[in-house]
Amino acid sequence: MEVFLSHAHQDVALMKRLAKALQDRCIPVWFSERHIKGAEKWLDEIGVALDRCDWFIVLLTPAAVKSKWVKRELTYALNEDRYEGRLIPLLVKDCDYKKLAWPLSTLQIIPFKRFPSGCKELFRIWKIKY
C-alpha cells in the first residue's frame, strides 16, 4: 500500500506532519516536496506516482481549491477506477471544495481541523489505531 498526498504548497507543514504520522504506522507516502528532485520533470514524476499509489488523499483548504496542481491530481484520481473507494478528502480548513471538483460532494469528507481527531478518523479506514 502506498498513499499519494495531494496538497497546496501553502499547506506543506500539515502535509509533512500527516506524512510522518502515516510513515510511523508503516504506510508508505508519496508527496512532491520529498520525492521530486531538482531538475526532474514534475509532471512526469507526479504521473508515475499517481499510477503507482493505491490510495489518494487530498488536503482540502482554500489554497488547495485555488491550486491548479491539486486540481489536476484530483481530476486524475477521480477518473481512475482503481481509486474508486480509495480517494480520501480531508477537510483541513473551511473552503468551497466543490470549486476544486464537484464530485467531492459525493464522497465522505473526513473533518481534519484538529490533527489528533482527524488522524483517528483517517486511520479507522485501514483499521489502524492512532
Buried (B, 14 or more C-beta within 10 A) or exposed (E): EEBBBBBBEBBBEBBBEBBEBBEEEEBEBBBBEEEBEEEEEEEEBBBEBBEEBEBBBBBBBBBBBBBEBBBBBBEBBBEBEEBEEBBBBBBBBEBEBEEBBEBBEEBEEBEBEEBEEBBBBBBEBEEBEB
